[in-house]
Amino acid sequence: MTVREEIEQLKKEKDAVILAHYYVPPEVQEIADYIGDSYYLSKTAVGLSQRTVVFCGVSFMGESAKILNPDKTVLMPDPCADCAMAHMADAETIRRMREQYDDLAVVCYINSTAELKRYSDVCVTSANAVDIVRALPNRDIFFIPDRNLARFVAEQVPEKHFIFNEGCCPIHEQISPEEVQKAKAEHPGAEVLTHPECTEALCRMSDYVGSTSGIIRYAGESSAEEFIVCTENGVRYELEKRYPQKRFYFTQTEPVCRDMKLITLEKVLHVLKTGENEMDVTGNVRKEAKRPLARMLELAGTKQTAGPARG
């Protein structure tokens, strides 16, 4: 029996479902029941009937799934898979900002720890941040932890006053505009598709800026046949699967999240067999972190950013 066959068998025996982010390796995406970006996976986790969720992603994703589903078992294939940006803010800074601004909303990117979420007013993803910030009654917005996404949202919602945090995604931050220009010279007909976690300079030279799900959708709707993709290279699998007639290029230094690549089929099989690496978010942290997540789902409505991986 192959690893994949064992996984399928154990899923049935353990009443388990597999969620995977676009950035994990292709072979892991292939065995997922649901695949998407952070918002879609958070939303999907709420409505699942299975008792066990195997979350193929980094730690903050598993935390969010557990917070929203306290009665489910959430298993992480690799407990060391983390997101550096998720830790790039702190409660003391949030406290100081609340003292300084009377009309403050602390808007927390979902790419953050449960500890940060508990001090926030609402969570957002790159797919829904603009709509949610626009819907808030507050004028003053302290956006944590990513400064690049905050800048992108601020440009779309000029009526709000933004206070910027200094966090960033090291993977997206390091995508070089010079390398994109070089790729553009090699493929002059290609459109540049960029994630808003990238730098301002890169966003300004792009044809489209949006979430991972937005990039995938735009590539399908565009009449262009070639694209330079400025986000983590795991999205190549979904792009090529959906649009085999189109061509997708990345910069010479491909953006790779090493933490996402820690997720393997063998580790998925291991946690299904053993029940190890169970995510646990308890007590006041879970209760307080659930509030901004629930508010995000409420404000974001029913907009989907992916779908079942298999029929």
Backbone torsions as a table, in degrees:
resi	resn	phi	psi	omega
1	MET	NA	132.4	-179.9
2	THR	-75.7	166.3	177.5
3	VAL	-59.0	-43.3	-179.1
4	ARG	-63.1	-41.1	178.7
5	GLU	-65.2	-39.8	176.9
6	GLU	-62.5	-41.4	178.5
7	ILE	-60.3	-45.8	-179.3
8	GLU	-62.2	-40.2	179.7
9	GLN	-66.9	-45.1	-179.0
10	LEU	-66.7	-33.5	176.4
11	LYS	-56.7	-43.4	179.9
12	LYS	-68.7	-42.7	-178.5
13	GLU	-66.6	-37.0	-174.9
14	LYS	-98.1	4.4	-177.2
15	ASP	51.1	57.0	-173.6
16	ALA	-116.2	155.2	175.9
17	VAL	-132.2	145.4	-177.4
18	ILE	-111.2	123.0	174.6
19	LEU	-107.7	138.6	-179.4
20	ALA	-138.5	140.2	174.6
21	HIS	-84.3	155.1	-179.4
22	TYR	-58.8	-19.0	-172.8
23	TYR	-92.5	-6.9	178.3
24	VAL	-75.7	165.6	-176.7
25	PRO	-58.8	151.4	-177.3
26	PRO	-53.9	-40.8	-177.9
27	GLU	-65.6	-26.3	176.1
28	VAL	-78.6	-40.2	175.4
29	GLN	-58.8	-36.1	-177.5
30	GLU	-62.5	-31.7	-175.8
31	ILE	-96.1	-0.1	-177.5
32	ALA	-74.4	145.5	173.3
33	ASP	-82.0	-31.7	177.4
34	TYR	-137.1	135.9	179.1
35	ILE	-134.3	140.0	-178.1
36	GLY	-179.9	-167.2	176.2
37	ASP	-91.9	-176.2	-172.0
38	SER	-60.9	-41.3	-178.3
39	TYR	-66.4	-47.9	-178.8
40	TYR	-60.7	-43.4	-178.2
41	LEU	-66.7	-38.4	176.8
42	SER	-62.1	-45.7	-178.6
43	LYS	-66.0	-42.0	-179.0
44	THR	-63.5	-39.2	-177.1
45	ALA	-58.7	-28.7	-177.0
46	VAL	-69.4	-34.0	-172.5
47	GLY	-99.9	9.6	-176.0
48	LEU	-77.2	143.6	179.2
49	SER	-90.7	-22.3	-176.8
50	GLN	-66.5	149.9	-178.5
51	ARG	-77.9	-27.0	-174.9
52	THR	-121.4	133.0	177.7
53	VAL	-115.9	120.6	171.3
54	VAL	-96.8	113.7	-173.3
55	PHE	-102.5	107.3	179.9
56	CYS	-88.7	88.8	-177.1
57	GLY	-174.1	-161.8	-178.8
58	VAL	-96.9	173.3	-166.6
59	SER	-58.4	-41.1	-176.7
60	PHE	-63.2	-28.4	178.1
61	MET	-68.1	-42.9	177.0
62	GLY	-65.8	-37.8	176.1
63	GLU	-59.7	-46.7	-178.5
64	SER	-62.7	-41.2	178.6
65	ALA	-62.4	-40.8	-179.5
66	LYS	-70.5	-40.1	179.0
67	ILE	-59.9	-42.8	-178.4
68	LEU	-79.9	-16.8	-178.2
69	ASN	-134.9	67.5	-173.7
70	PRO	-63.0	-22.3	-178.5
71	ASP	-88.7	-6.3	179.3
72	LYS	-94.6	155.5	172.1
73	THR	-90.0	121.4	179.3
74	VAL	-111.3	118.8	-177.6
75	LEU	-109.1	136.2	179.4
76	MET	-109.0	117.9	-178.7
77	PRO	-54.7	-36.3	176.1
78	ASP	-136.2	109.0	-177.2
79	PRO	-68.4	-12.2	179.4
80	CYS	-87.6	-9.1	179.4
81	ALA	-71.4	112.0	-173.3
82	ASP	-131.4	174.5	177.9
83	CYS	-124.3	117.2	-177.4
84	ALA	-58.6	-41.9	-177.0
85	MET	-63.8	-27.1	-177.1
86	ALA	-59.4	-19.0	-177.3
87	HIS	-105.6	4.7	-170.4
88	MET	-90.7	46.7	171.6
89	ALA	-160.1	171.7	-178.4
90	ASP	-152.0	156.4	-175.6
91	ALA	-63.9	-34.1	-178.2
92	GLU	-65.9	-41.0	177.5
93	THR	-64.7	-40.8	177.4
94	ILE	-60.5	-42.8	179.6
95	ARG	-61.3	-43.6	179.9
96	ARG	-64.2	-39.0	179.3
97	MET	-65.8	-38.1	178.6
98	ARG	-66.0	-34.0	177.2
99	GLU	-70.6	-32.0	-175.0
100	GLN	-81.6	-32.4	-176.0
101	TYR	-122.0	121.7	-178.7
102	ASP	-72.3	-32.2	-174.1
103	ASP	-107.3	46.1	-171.7
104	LEU	-94.3	136.3	166.3
105	ALA	-114.0	125.5	175.1
106	VAL	-90.0	110.0	-177.5
107	VAL	-101.8	118.9	-171.9
108	CYS	-111.3	115.9	173.6
109	TYR	-57.2	138.7	-176.6
110	ILE	-61.7	-20.9	175.8
111	ASN	-75.2	67.4	-175.7
112	SER	-155.4	160.4	180.0
113	THR	-73.1	160.2	175.4
114	ALA	-60.3	-32.9	-179.9
115	GLU	-63.1	-37.2	176.3
116	LEU	-74.3	-40.1	-178.8
117	LYS	-59.7	-35.4	-174.7
118	ARG	-64.5	-21.9	179.7
119	TYR	-97.8	8.2	-173.8
120	SER	-106.1	165.2	179.5
121	ASP	-94.5	-33.5	179.7
122	VAL	-156.9	147.1	173.7
123	CYS	-98.6	157.2	175.7
124	VAL	-141.9	163.7	168.2
125	THR	-119.9	172.9	178.0
126	SER	-65.3	-21.8	-179.6
127	ALA	-79.2	-27.5	-173.8
128	ASN	-123.9	2.7	-172.8
129	ALA	-59.2	-43.9	-177.1
130	VAL	-62.4	-48.3	-178.2
131	ASP	-63.8	-40.0	-177.6
132	ILE	-71.1	-45.0	179.1
133	VAL	-61.5	-41.0	179.0
134	ARG	-62.3	-32.7	-177.1
135	ALA	-80.1	-14.7	-177.9
136	LEU	-71.4	142.7	177.6
137	PRO	-74.0	-20.1	-176.1
138	ASN	-73.7	143.2	174.6
139	ARG	-87.8	-39.2	-177.5
140	ASP	-87.3	126.9	-175.6
141	ILE	-123.9	117.5	171.0
142	PHE	-100.6	109.4	-172.1
143	PHE	-101.1	119.8	-179.3
144	ILE	-125.3	155.4	-10.5
145	PRO	-95.1	-6.4	-168.0
146	ASP	-93.4	117.9	-179.6
147	ARG	-70.8	-31.5	-177.2
148	ASN	-71.4	-45.2	175.9
149	LEU	-64.7	-37.6	178.3
150	ALA	-59.7	-44.7	178.5
151	ARG	-61.3	-43.9	179.6
152	PHE	-60.3	-45.0	-179.8
153	VAL	-66.6	-42.5	-179.2
154	ALA	-58.2	-36.8	179.0
155	GLU	-66.5	-31.3	-179.6
156	GLN	-83.0	-20.9	-176.9
157	VAL	-126.3	69.3	-173.3
158	PRO	-67.2	-15.8	-180.0
159	GLU	-74.7	-10.7	178.9
160	LYS	-97.3	153.2	176.1
161	HIS	-103.5	116.4	-175.4
162	PHE	-98.1	137.6	168.1
163	ILE	-110.2	126.4	-170.4
164	PHE	-99.2	138.6	171.9
165	ASN	-92.2	165.0	-175.2
166	GLU	-102.8	18.2	177.4
167	GLY	-80.2	164.0	176.2
168	CYS	-163.3	163.3	171.9
169	CYS	-87.2	116.4	-178.1
170	PRO	-60.5	-30.8	-178.2
171	ILE	-68.9	-51.1	-179.0
172	HIS	-71.2	-34.7	-179.5
173	GLU	-61.6	-30.1	-174.1
174	GLN	-90.4	-1.4	175.3
175	ILE	-69.0	120.0	-168.6
176	SER	-87.7	126.3	173.4
177	PRO	-57.4	-33.7	179.2
178	GLU	-65.3	-40.9	177.8
179	GLU	-68.9	-33.2	176.3
180	VAL	-66.4	-41.2	177.3
181	GLN	-61.8	-38.9	177.9
182	LYS	-64.7	-43.8	178.2
183	ALA	-64.2	-36.3	178.9
184	LYS	-66.3	-37.5	177.8
185	ALA	-65.6	-34.7	179.2
186	GLU	-76.6	-27.4	-178.2
187	HIS	-133.1	72.8	-171.8
188	PRO	-62.0	-21.3	179.5
189	GLY	-89.4	-1.9	-175.4
190	ALA	-80.7	141.6	172.3
191	GLU	-88.9	147.6	-179.1
192	VAL	-99.2	119.8	-178.7
193	LEU	-112.2	124.1	-167.8
194	THR	-131.6	139.2	175.0
195	HIS	-81.5	140.9	-176.8
196	PRO	-69.5	-2.9	171.4
197	GLU	-77.4	-7.1	177.6
198	CYS	-77.7	171.0	-176.7
199	THR	-70.2	160.4	178.9
200	GLU	-59.3	-41.8	-178.8
201	ALA	-59.0	-41.5	-179.5
202	LEU	-70.9	-41.7	179.2
203	CYS	-60.1	-37.8	-176.5
204	ARG	-70.3	-20.5	178.9
205	MET	-99.4	12.5	-175.4
206	SER	-99.6	154.2	175.3
207	ASP	-84.0	-27.2	178.5
208	TYR	-147.1	138.1	174.7
209	VAL	-126.6	124.4	-179.4
210	GLY	-174.9	177.9	-179.0
211	SER	-63.0	171.2	177.9
212	THR	-57.7	-45.2	178.7
213	SER	-65.2	-35.5	177.6
214	GLY	-65.6	-40.0	177.4
215	ILE	-61.1	-44.7	179.5
216	ILE	-62.5	-44.7	-179.3
217	ARG	-65.0	-44.5	-178.6
218	TYR	-61.7	-41.1	-179.2
219	ALA	-59.3	-33.9	178.6
220	GLY	-76.4	-33.3	-177.0
221	GLU	-83.5	-24.3	-176.8
222	SER	-72.4	147.0	175.5
223	SER	-78.9	-11.0	179.0
224	ALA	-65.9	151.6	-179.8
225	GLU	-106.2	-11.7	-178.1
226	GLU	-132.4	145.4	-177.1
227	PHE	-143.1	141.7	169.5
228	ILE	-102.2	118.0	-170.4
229	VAL	-102.6	120.7	-177.8
230	CYS	-109.6	73.3	171.2
231	THR	-160.1	-179.4	-176.8
232	GLU	-56.8	139.3	-168.7
233	ASN	-72.1	-6.7	177.3
234	GLY	-63.8	-21.9	-179.3
235	VAL	-70.5	-14.9	179.0
236	ARG	-55.7	-39.2	-177.9
237	TYR	-58.3	-48.6	-178.1
238	GLU	-69.5	-38.6	179.3
239	LEU	-62.6	-46.8	-177.7
240	GLU	-71.9	-30.9	177.7
241	LYS	-68.5	-42.5	-177.8
242	ARG	-76.4	-36.8	-172.1
243	TYR	-128.2	68.0	-175.8
244	PRO	-63.6	-19.0	-179.6
245	GLN	-83.0	-8.6	-178.4
246	LYS	-104.5	164.6	-177.9
247	ARG	-118.7	136.2	-176.9
248	PHE	-125.6	129.0	-178.0
249	TYR	-120.7	150.6	174.4
250	PHE	-120.9	167.6	178.9
251	THR	-66.4	162.2	-178.2
252	GLN	-56.2	-43.0	172.8
253	THR	-90.0	94.6	-173.5
254	GLU	-66.8	134.8	177.8
255	PRO	-72.8	115.1	-176.5
256	VAL	-127.7	124.1	172.8
257	CYS	-88.8	106.5	-176.9
258	ARG	-62.8	-31.0	-180.0
259	ASP	-67.7	-43.1	177.2
260	MET	-61.9	-34.3	-177.7
261	LYS	-77.2	-4.5	173.9
262	LEU	-70.6	-19.2	-177.3
263	ILE	-78.8	121.4	-179.2
264	THR	-128.6	163.6	176.6
265	LEU	-59.7	-40.0	-178.5
266	GLU	-63.2	-36.8	178.6
267	LYS	-72.7	-35.4	174.4
268	VAL	-61.7	-45.7	178.6
269	LEU	-61.2	-41.6	-177.5
270	HIS	-61.4	-46.8	-177.7
271	VAL	-70.0	-30.6	175.8
272	LEU	-67.1	-37.0	179.9
273	LYS	-71.4	-43.0	-167.9
274	THR	-103.6	-23.6	-173.5
275	GLY	75.2	12.8	-179.8
276	GLU	-74.4	168.5	176.5
277	ASN	61.2	41.1	178.1
278	GLU	-75.9	131.9	177.7
279	MET	-74.6	137.2	-178.9
280	ASP	-136.0	117.0	174.4
281	VAL	-129.0	112.6	-169.8
282	THR	-124.5	173.7	170.6
283	GLY	59.7	-143.0	-176.3
284	ASN	-64.9	-31.1	179.6
285	VAL	-61.1	-48.2	180.0
286	ARG	-63.1	-45.9	-177.8
287	LYS	-62.1	-45.7	-176.5
288	GLU	-75.6	-32.8	178.9
289	ALA	-76.6	-22.5	179.9
290	LYS	-69.2	-33.7	-175.5
291	ARG	-57.3	-52.4	178.9
292	PRO	-67.8	-30.3	176.2
293	LEU	-67.4	-44.5	178.9
294	ALA	-63.5	-37.3	179.2
295	ARG	-66.9	-35.8	175.4
296	MET	-60.3	-48.5	-179.1
297	LEU	-62.5	-36.3	179.1
298	GLU	-67.2	-48.1	-177.1
299	LEU	-72.3	-30.2	-177.2
300	ALA	-78.7	-17.4	178.4
301	GLY	70.3	-140.5	-171.9
302	THR	-108.9	11.7	-178.2
303	LYS	-60.8	127.7	-179.7
304	GLN	-99.0	150.7	179.3
305	THR	-128.9	25.1	173.1
306	ALA	176.1	-154.1	179.6
307	GLY	-172.0	-179.0	177.6
308	PRO	-56.6	139.5	-179.1
309	ALA	-73.5	-27.9	-178.8
310	ARG	-135.1	152.8	-176.0
311	GLY	-64.6	NA	NA
